[in-house]
Amino acid sequence: MQRPHPKKEIEAALVYAETCGWRVQPKRGNGHAWGKMLCPYHDVQCRCGEFCITSIWSTPRCAANHAKDLKRVVDHCAVVQQIVAFKAGVLAKI
């Protein structure tokens, strides 16, 4: 079990990311980053890998905004959007 993030808003965003299949990897030791989130697909389609790894800040200026940004990265994953679009197209034909 990983250690929880000290900011509850960010911890909630990390739980959301994990339920979407993302892997949360806390950093060992001290530093500016608390850890990182890794996309489960890590595919060429994922914006050339630009958003496949996202840093999680340990002490952001505004925890709510950083949590919102983390959720946005999860929700805007290129592979997930393609899967949703494909399923919507298939369902529209039924």
C-alpha positions, 0 to 999 in steps of 0.5 A: 500500500502506498503512502497517502498524499498529504493533500486530500484533494490530490489524494482523491484525484490519485484514487480516481486515476487508479480506478481508471487504470493509471499507476501511481508511483510515490517517489522515494525520499524527499524532493519537490515531486511527491511521485508520478502517475503512469498511463496504463497504455503508454502508446505512440497514440498517447500524444507521443508519450507527452502525457504518459508520465505526469508529476505529482507535486508534494506541495502545490500552491493550490491543491484543488487546481493541481488535483483538477489538472491531474484528473484532466490528464486522465480524462484527456488520454488520447487512447481512452478518447479513441476507445470511447469514440469507437464505442459510441460509433458502434452503439450508434449503429445498433 
